[in-house]
Amino acid sequence: MASPIAVVLQYAGYSPQPIFVMGENPGIEAVLANVIKPRTAYVAARQEHLSAIASSYRVESGPAMLRMWVDSAHFRPFPPTCAGCCRWRSARSTASTKLGFASWLPASAISDGLYYGMRVGGRLVSAAGTHVISPAAKLAVSAT
């Protein structure tokens, strides 16, 4: 039998502790039971992972997060000169706070990451960014 595959990403220093989970439920259960065990946590997870999280924590519902994805077969780059785009790196930005990034990401994730927003009529309507960038590990994690 193969070992379950899961990732549990923990941001240290915040309370409640921000955690992101993905993968197979038995793997998530094992990591939360044996490796990452904060007293309280704010967890970003898919609906189907809540039972795995509930094996170690009391789960209370929070705001739903809408996620988008695209695979390589359907990805079409948007022209780099799109109107209304803005780039920011400030963790104290009003835009990042209004979008909810500041509620679960450490300030350094936003200030060290790379974020873009789309404005329509001067109003920020969408944002996306990469909040974990590791050239050495050839790894990046993005948030939209």
Secondary structure, DSSP 8 states (H G I E B T S, - for coil): -----EEEEE-TT-SSEEEEEEE-HHHHHHHHHHT---SSEEEE--GGGHHHHHTTS--------------TTT-----TT-TTEEEE--TT-HHHHHTTHHHHS-HHHHHHSEEEEEEETTEEEEEEEEEEEETTTTEEEEE-
